[in-house]
Amino acid sequence: MNKPLHKTITERLRQIILSDEYSVDDRLPTEPVLAKNLGVSRATLREALNQLEGENLIYRIHGLGTFIKSKRPAITLNLTIPRSITAMLNSLNLLPGTKSMNIRKETVFPDDVERLNVPAGSKIYRIERVRTANGQPVAYTIDTVPAWVMKRYPEQKTGGNFSLIEHLTYYCGITLVESKSTLIPLHNVQSVAEKLEIDPSSHIFFAEGLDCDVNDSPVLFSKEYFAPWIFRFTVGRKV
Protein backbone atom coordinates (compact mmCIF):
# COMPACT_ATOMS: atom_id res chain seq x y z
CA MET A 1 0.00 0.00 0.00
CA ASN A 2 1.35 3.42 -0.95
CA LYS A 3 2.16 5.80 1.89
CA PRO A 4 -0.24 8.80 2.15
CA LEU A 5 1.19 11.86 0.43
CA HIS A 6 1.13 14.07 3.53
CA LYS A 7 3.28 11.52 5.39
CA THR A 8 5.83 11.51 2.59
CA ILE A 9 5.94 15.32 2.61
CA THR A 10 6.25 15.35 6.41
CA GLU A 11 9.29 13.08 6.20
CA ARG A 12 10.90 15.21 3.48
CA LEU A 13 10.39 18.40 5.47
CA ARG A 14 11.64 16.76 8.66
CA GLN A 15 14.85 15.75 6.89
CA ILE A 16 15.31 19.30 5.58
CA ILE A 17 14.75 20.83 9.02
CA LEU A 18 17.16 18.43 10.74
CA SER A 19 19.84 18.91 8.08
CA ASP A 20 22.62 21.51 8.23
CA GLU A 21 20.67 23.76 5.85
CA TYR A 22 18.74 25.46 8.67
CA SER A 23 19.44 26.63 12.21
CA VAL A 24 17.05 27.32 15.08
CA ASP A 25 14.86 30.40 14.43
CA ASP A 26 15.61 30.36 10.69
CA ARG A 27 12.53 31.03 8.58
CA LEU A 28 11.29 28.45 6.10
CA PRO A 29 10.14 29.50 2.62
CA THR A 30 6.54 30.67 2.37
CA GLU A 31 3.79 28.07 2.02
CA PRO A 32 3.20 28.82 -1.70
CA VAL A 33 6.93 28.41 -2.39
CA LEU A 34 7.21 25.23 -0.31
CA ALA A 35 4.11 23.73 -1.94
CA LYS A 36 5.47 24.50 -5.42
CA ASN A 37 8.93 23.14 -4.61
CA LEU A 38 7.46 19.94 -3.17
CA GLY A 39 4.85 19.57 -5.92
CA VAL A 40 1.86 19.33 -3.57
CA SER A 41 -1.26 21.31 -2.71
CA ARG A 42 -1.17 23.79 0.14
CA ALA A 43 -3.71 21.67 2.03
CA THR A 44 -1.32 18.70 1.95
CA LEU A 45 1.58 20.95 2.93
CA ARG A 46 -0.37 22.37 5.90
CA GLU A 47 -1.14 18.87 7.13
CA ALA A 48 2.60 18.11 7.08
CA LEU A 49 3.43 21.40 8.82
CA ASN A 50 0.81 20.69 11.50
CA GLN A 51 2.52 17.37 12.19
CA LEU A 52 5.95 19.02 12.45
CA GLU A 53 4.54 21.71 14.73
CA GLY A 54 3.21 18.94 16.96
CA GLU A 55 6.72 17.45 17.02
CA ASN A 56 8.03 20.80 18.32
CA LEU A 57 10.23 21.27 15.24
CA ILE A 58 8.61 24.47 13.93
CA TYR A 59 6.56 27.41 15.13
CA ARG A 60 4.42 29.93 13.28
CA ILE A 61 4.01 33.68 13.68
CA HIS A 62 0.97 35.15 11.96
CA GLY A 63 2.02 37.48 9.16
CA LEU A 64 5.69 36.53 9.43
CA GLY A 65 5.91 32.86 8.52
CA THR A 66 7.12 29.49 9.76
CA PHE A 67 10.35 29.16 11.74
CA ILE A 68 12.61 26.39 13.01
CA LYS A 69 11.93 25.85 16.71
CA SER A 70 14.13 22.90 17.53
CA LYS A 71 16.51 20.46 15.89
CA ARG A 72 15.40 17.78 18.34
CA PRO A 73 12.16 16.05 17.33
CA ALA A 74 9.71 15.19 20.07
CA ILE A 75 8.60 11.61 20.63
CA THR A 76 5.39 11.19 18.63
CA LEU A 77 2.91 8.44 19.49
CA ASN A 78 0.06 7.76 17.09
CA LEU A 79 -3.43 7.45 18.52
CA THR A 80 -6.46 6.71 16.38
CA ILE A 81 -9.84 7.89 17.62
CA PRO A 82 -13.11 8.64 15.79
CA ARG A 83 -13.05 12.02 14.01
CA SER A 84 -16.59 12.78 15.14
CA ILE A 85 -16.94 13.74 18.80
CA THR A 86 -20.38 12.14 18.74
CA ALA A 87 -18.86 8.86 17.51
CA MET A 88 -16.02 9.12 20.02
CA LEU A 89 -18.41 9.54 22.94
CA ASN A 90 -20.58 6.69 21.70
CA SER A 91 -17.49 4.46 21.54
CA LEU A 92 -16.84 5.29 25.22
CA ASN A 93 -20.45 4.40 26.14
CA LEU A 94 -21.14 8.04 26.98
CA LEU A 95 -24.34 9.78 25.90
CA PRO A 96 -23.44 12.65 23.51
CA GLY A 97 -25.37 15.88 23.58
CA THR A 98 -25.14 19.61 22.92
CA LYS A 99 -25.53 22.20 25.67
CA SER A 100 -25.29 25.28 23.47
CA MET A 101 -24.97 25.94 19.75
CA ASN A 102 -24.39 29.06 17.69
CA ILE A 103 -24.38 28.78 13.89
CA ARG A 104 -23.78 31.90 11.84
CA LYS A 105 -22.98 32.74 8.24
CA GLU A 106 -20.34 35.42 7.91
CA THR A 107 -17.62 36.80 5.69
CA VAL A 108 -14.47 34.72 5.77
CA PHE A 109 -11.66 35.90 8.07
CA PRO A 110 -8.26 36.64 6.44
CA ASP A 111 -6.68 33.60 8.13
CA ASP A 112 -9.42 31.35 6.75
CA VAL A 113 -8.95 32.60 3.17
CA GLU A 114 -5.59 30.85 2.98
CA ARG A 115 -6.47 27.96 5.27
CA LEU A 116 -9.67 26.98 3.44
CA ASN A 117 -8.50 28.11 -0.01
CA VAL A 118 -11.53 30.35 -0.60
CA PRO A 119 -11.70 33.82 -2.19
CA ALA A 120 -11.53 36.89 0.04
CA GLY A 121 -15.02 38.17 0.76
CA SER A 122 -16.65 34.77 0.36
CA LYS A 123 -19.01 33.34 2.97
CA ILE A 124 -18.37 30.65 5.55
CA TYR A 125 -20.39 29.00 8.30
CA ARG A 126 -18.96 29.17 11.80
CA ILE A 127 -20.40 26.69 14.27
CA GLU A 128 -19.65 27.03 17.98
CA ARG A 129 -20.88 24.32 20.33
CA VAL A 130 -20.46 23.03 23.85
CA ARG A 131 -20.68 19.24 23.62
CA THR A 132 -21.72 17.12 26.58
CA ALA A 133 -21.21 13.56 27.75
CA ASN A 134 -23.95 12.23 30.02
CA GLY A 135 -25.08 15.83 30.43
CA GLN A 136 -21.67 17.15 31.53
CA PRO A 137 -19.73 19.63 29.33
CA VAL A 138 -16.80 17.84 27.77
CA ALA A 139 -15.77 19.80 24.66
CA TYR A 140 -15.98 23.32 23.28
CA THR A 141 -15.67 23.31 19.49
CA ILE A 142 -15.37 25.97 16.79
CA ASP A 143 -15.89 24.60 13.27
CA THR A 144 -15.50 26.65 10.10
CA VAL A 145 -17.04 25.39 6.85
CA PRO A 146 -17.00 27.12 3.43
CA ALA A 147 -20.50 28.10 2.31
CA TRP A 148 -20.15 26.06 -0.90
CA VAL A 149 -19.79 22.93 1.24
CA MET A 150 -22.85 23.52 3.43
CA LYS A 151 -25.55 22.63 0.91
CA ARG A 152 -28.05 22.05 3.70
CA TYR A 153 -28.21 24.23 6.80
CA PRO A 154 -27.95 22.20 10.03
CA GLU A 155 -30.83 22.52 12.46
CA GLN A 156 -29.86 24.88 15.26
CA LYS A 157 -31.01 23.39 18.52
CA THR A 158 -29.51 22.47 21.86
CA GLY A 159 -29.61 19.17 23.65
CA GLY A 160 -29.52 17.15 20.45
CA ASN A 161 -27.04 14.59 19.21
CA PHE A 162 -25.80 16.61 16.23
CA SER A 163 -22.71 15.34 14.41
CA LEU A 164 -21.21 17.82 11.95
CA ILE A 165 -19.16 15.05 10.32
CA GLU A 166 -22.32 13.03 9.64
CA HIS A 167 -24.12 16.16 8.41
CA LEU A 168 -21.37 16.91 5.89
CA THR A 169 -21.30 13.29 4.76
CA TYR A 170 -24.99 12.46 4.47
CA TYR A 171 -26.65 15.83 3.80
CA CYS A 172 -23.93 17.73 1.95
CA GLY A 173 -22.44 14.85 -0.04
CA ILE A 174 -18.88 15.42 1.19
CA THR A 175 -16.52 12.45 1.43
CA LEU A 176 -13.86 13.23 4.02
CA VAL A 177 -10.43 11.63 4.03
CA GLU A 178 -8.50 10.68 7.15
CA SER A 179 -7.36 13.74 9.06
CA LYS A 180 -4.58 14.35 11.56
CA SER A 181 -4.68 16.53 14.66
CA THR A 182 -2.16 17.08 17.42
CA LEU A 183 -3.43 17.13 21.00
CA ILE A 184 -1.56 19.63 23.13
CA PRO A 185 -2.18 20.67 26.75
CA LEU A 186 -3.19 24.27 27.48
CA HIS A 187 -3.32 26.01 30.83
CA ASN A 188 -5.28 28.96 32.24
CA VAL A 189 -7.66 29.48 29.30
CA GLN A 190 -10.39 31.09 31.36
CA SER A 191 -12.96 31.68 28.60
CA VAL A 192 -12.87 28.01 27.61
CA ALA A 193 -12.82 26.81 31.23
CA GLU A 194 -16.05 28.71 31.84
CA LYS A 195 -17.76 26.97 28.94
CA LEU A 196 -16.54 23.56 30.16
CA GLU A 197 -17.49 24.44 33.76
CA ILE A 198 -14.07 23.55 35.12
CA ASP A 199 -11.57 25.40 37.30
CA PRO A 200 -9.79 28.12 35.24
CA SER A 201 -6.42 26.79 36.41
CA SER A 202 -7.17 23.32 35.00
CA HIS A 203 -5.28 21.93 32.04
CA ILE A 204 -7.32 21.26 28.93
CA PHE A 205 -6.54 19.41 25.72
CA PHE A 206 -6.55 21.41 22.50
CA ALA A 207 -6.71 20.01 18.97
CA GLU A 208 -6.65 21.93 15.70
CA GLY A 209 -7.24 20.22 12.39
CA LEU A 210 -8.04 20.73 8.73
CA ASP A 211 -10.23 18.19 6.94
CA CYS A 212 -10.16 17.74 3.17
CA ASP A 213 -12.39 15.88 0.74
CA VAL A 214 -11.29 13.23 -1.74
CA ASN A 215 -10.24 15.99 -4.15
CA ASP A 216 -7.85 17.42 -1.53
CA SER A 217 -10.06 20.51 -1.14
CA PRO A 218 -10.27 21.94 2.41
CA VAL A 219 -13.85 21.59 3.66
CA LEU A 220 -13.63 21.91 7.45
CA PHE A 221 -11.31 23.65 9.90
CA SER A 222 -11.81 22.77 13.55
CA LYS A 223 -10.61 24.00 16.90
CA GLU A 224 -11.54 21.66 19.74
CA TYR A 225 -11.01 22.15 23.47
CA PHE A 226 -11.52 19.08 25.65
CA ALA A 227 -12.11 18.78 29.39
CA PRO A 228 -9.13 17.05 31.02
CA TRP A 229 -11.05 14.03 32.29
CA ILE A 230 -12.20 12.82 28.86
CA PHE A 231 -8.84 11.30 27.85
CA ARG A 232 -6.94 8.60 29.70
CA PHE A 233 -3.92 7.21 27.87
CA THR A 234 -2.67 3.66 28.32
CA VAL A 235 0.67 3.08 26.61
CA GLY A 236 1.96 -0.40 25.87
CA ARG A 237 5.77 -0.32 25.89
CA LYS A 238 7.56 -2.88 23.75
CA VAL A 239 10.75 -4.65 24.82
C-alpha positions as CSV (number, residue, x, y, z in Angstrom):
1,M,0.0,0.0,0.0
2,N,1.3,3.4,-0.9
3,K,2.2,5.8,1.9
4,P,-0.2,8.8,2.1
5,L,1.2,11.9,0.4
6,H,1.1,14.1,3.5
7,K,3.3,11.5,5.4
8,T,5.8,11.5,2.6
9,I,5.9,15.3,2.6
10,T,6.3,15.3,6.4
11,E,9.3,13.1,6.2
12,R,10.9,15.2,3.5
13,L,10.4,18.4,5.5
14,R,11.6,16.8,8.7
15,Q,14.8,15.7,6.9
16,I,15.3,19.3,5.6
17,I,14.8,20.8,9.0
18,L,17.2,18.4,10.7
19,S,19.8,18.9,8.1
20,D,22.6,21.5,8.2
21,E,20.7,23.8,5.8
22,Y,18.7,25.5,8.7
23,S,19.4,26.6,12.2
24,V,17.1,27.3,15.1
25,D,14.9,30.4,14.4
26,D,15.6,30.4,10.7
27,R,12.5,31.0,8.6
28,L,11.3,28.4,6.1
29,P,10.1,29.5,2.6
30,T,6.5,30.7,2.4
31,E,3.8,28.1,2.0
32,P,3.2,28.8,-1.7
33,V,6.9,28.4,-2.4
34,L,7.2,25.2,-0.3
35,A,4.1,23.7,-1.9
36,K,5.5,24.5,-5.4
37,N,8.9,23.1,-4.6
38,L,7.5,19.9,-3.2
39,G,4.9,19.6,-5.9
40,V,1.9,19.3,-3.6
41,S,-1.3,21.3,-2.7
42,R,-1.2,23.8,0.1
43,A,-3.7,21.7,2.0
44,T,-1.3,18.7,1.9
45,L,1.6,21.0,2.9
46,R,-0.4,22.4,5.9
47,E,-1.1,18.9,7.1
48,A,2.6,18.1,7.1
49,L,3.4,21.4,8.8
50,N,0.8,20.7,11.5
51,Q,2.5,17.4,12.2
52,L,5.9,19.0,12.4
53,E,4.5,21.7,14.7
54,G,3.2,18.9,17.0
55,E,6.7,17.5,17.0
56,N,8.0,20.8,18.3
57,L,10.2,21.3,15.2
58,I,8.6,24.5,13.9
59,Y,6.6,27.4,15.1
60,R,4.4,29.9,13.3
61,I,4.0,33.7,13.7
62,H,1.0,35.2,12.0
63,G,2.0,37.5,9.2
64,L,5.7,36.5,9.4
65,G,5.9,32.9,8.5
66,T,7.1,29.5,9.8
67,F,10.3,29.2,11.7
68,I,12.6,26.4,13.0
69,K,11.9,25.8,16.7
70,S,14.1,22.9,17.5
71,K,16.5,20.5,15.9
72,R,15.4,17.8,18.3
73,P,12.2,16.1,17.3
74,A,9.7,15.2,20.1
75,I,8.6,11.6,20.6
76,T,5.4,11.2,18.6
77,L,2.9,8.4,19.5
78,N,0.1,7.8,17.1
79,L,-3.4,7.5,18.5
80,T,-6.5,6.7,16.4
81,I,-9.8,7.9,17.6
82,P,-13.1,8.6,15.8
83,R,-13.1,12.0,14.0
84,S,-16.6,12.8,15.1
85,I,-16.9,13.7,18.8
86,T,-20.4,12.1,18.7
87,A,-18.9,8.9,17.5
88,M,-16.0,9.1,20.0
89,L,-18.4,9.5,22.9
90,N,-20.6,6.7,21.7
91,S,-17.5,4.5,21.5
92,L,-16.8,5.3,25.2
93,N,-20.4,4.4,26.1
94,L,-21.1,8.0,27.0
95,L,-24.3,9.8,25.9
96,P,-23.4,12.6,23.5
97,G,-25.4,15.9,23.6
98,T,-25.1,19.6,22.9
99,K,-25.5,22.2,25.7
100,S,-25.3,25.3,23.5
101,M,-25.0,25.9,19.8
102,N,-24.4,29.1,17.7
103,I,-24.4,28.8,13.9
104,R,-23.8,31.9,11.8
105,K,-23.0,32.7,8.2
106,E,-20.3,35.4,7.9
107,T,-17.6,36.8,5.7
108,V,-14.5,34.7,5.8
109,F,-11.7,35.9,8.1
110,P,-8.3,36.6,6.4
111,D,-6.7,33.6,8.1
112,D,-9.4,31.3,6.8
113,V,-8.9,32.6,3.2
114,E,-5.6,30.9,3.0
115,R,-6.5,28.0,5.3
116,L,-9.7,27.0,3.4
117,N,-8.5,28.1,0.0
118,V,-11.5,30.3,-0.6
119,P,-11.7,33.8,-2.2
120,A,-11.5,36.9,0.0
121,G,-15.0,38.2,0.8
122,S,-16.7,34.8,0.4
123,K,-19.0,33.3,3.0
124,I,-18.4,30.6,5.6
125,Y,-20.4,29.0,8.3
126,R,-19.0,29.2,11.8
127,I,-20.4,26.7,14.3
128,E,-19.7,27.0,18.0
129,R,-20.9,24.3,20.3
130,V,-20.5,23.0,23.8
131,R,-20.7,19.2,23.6
132,T,-21.7,17.1,26.6
133,A,-21.2,13.6,27.8
134,N,-23.9,12.2,30.0
135,G,-25.1,15.8,30.4
136,Q,-21.7,17.2,31.5
137,P,-19.7,19.6,29.3
138,V,-16.8,17.8,27.8
139,A,-15.8,19.8,24.7
140,Y,-16.0,23.3,23.3
141,T,-15.7,23.3,19.5
142,I,-15.4,26.0,16.8
143,D,-15.9,24.6,13.3
144,T,-15.5,26.6,10.1
145,V,-17.0,25.4,6.9
146,P,-17.0,27.1,3.4
147,A,-20.5,28.1,2.3
148,W,-20.2,26.1,-0.9
149,V,-19.8,22.9,1.2
150,M,-22.9,23.5,3.4
151,K,-25.6,22.6,0.9
152,R,-28.1,22.0,3.7
153,Y,-28.2,24.2,6.8
154,P,-28.0,22.2,10.0
155,E,-30.8,22.5,12.5
156,Q,-29.9,24.9,15.3
157,K,-31.0,23.4,18.5
158,T,-29.5,22.5,21.9
159,G,-29.6,19.2,23.7
160,G,-29.5,17.2,20.5
161,N,-27.0,14.6,19.2
162,F,-25.8,16.6,16.2
163,S,-22.7,15.3,14.4
164,L,-21.2,17.8,11.9
165,I,-19.2,15.0,10.3
166,E,-22.3,13.0,9.6
167,H,-24.1,16.2,8.4
168,L,-21.4,16.9,5.9
169,T,-21.3,13.3,4.8
170,Y,-25.0,12.5,4.5
171,Y,-26.6,15.8,3.8
172,C,-23.9,17.7,2.0
173,G,-22.4,14.9,0.0
174,I,-18.9,15.4,1.2
175,T,-16.5,12.5,1.4
176,L,-13.9,13.2,4.0
177,V,-10.4,11.6,4.0
178,E,-8.5,10.7,7.1
179,S,-7.4,13.7,9.1
180,K,-4.6,14.3,11.6
181,S,-4.7,16.5,14.7
182,T,-2.2,17.1,17.4
183,L,-3.4,17.1,21.0
184,I,-1.6,19.6,23.1
185,P,-2.2,20.7,26.7
186,L,-3.2,24.3,27.5
187,H,-3.3,26.0,30.8
188,N,-5.3,29.0,32.2
189,V,-7.7,29.5,29.3
190,Q,-10.4,31.1,31.4
191,S,-13.0,31.7,28.6
192,V,-12.9,28.0,27.6
193,A,-12.8,26.8,31.2
194,E,-16.0,28.7,31.8
195,K,-17.8,27.0,28.9
196,L,-16.5,23.6,30.2
197,E,-17.5,24.4,33.8
198,I,-14.1,23.6,35.1
199,D,-11.6,25.4,37.3
200,P,-9.8,28.1,35.2
201,S,-6.4,26.8,36.4
202,S,-7.2,23.3,35.0
203,H,-5.3,21.9,32.0
204,I,-7.3,21.3,28.9
205,F,-6.5,19.4,25.7
206,F,-6.6,21.4,22.5
207,A,-6.7,20.0,19.0
208,E,-6.6,21.9,15.7
209,G,-7.2,20.2,12.4
210,L,-8.0,20.7,8.7
211,D,-10.2,18.2,6.9
212,C,-10.2,17.7,3.2
213,D,-12.4,15.9,0.7
214,V,-11.3,13.2,-1.7
215,N,-10.2,16.0,-4.2
216,D,-7.9,17.4,-1.5
217,S,-10.1,20.5,-1.1
218,P,-10.3,21.9,2.4
219,V,-13.8,21.6,3.7
220,L,-13.6,21.9,7.4
221,F,-11.3,23.7,9.9
222,S,-11.8,22.8,13.6
223,K,-10.6,24.0,16.9
224,E,-11.5,21.7,19.7
225,Y,-11.0,22.2,23.5
226,F,-11.5,19.1,25.7
227,A,-12.1,18.8,29.4
228,P,-9.1,17.1,31.0
229,W,-11.1,14.0,32.3
230,I,-12.2,12.8,28.9
231,F,-8.8,11.3,27.8
232,R,-6.9,8.6,29.7
233,F,-3.9,7.2,27.9
234,T,-2.7,3.7,28.3
235,V,0.7,3.1,26.6
236,G,2.0,-0.4,25.9
237,R,5.8,-0.3,25.9
238,K,7.6,-2.9,23.7
239,V,10.8,-4.6,24.8
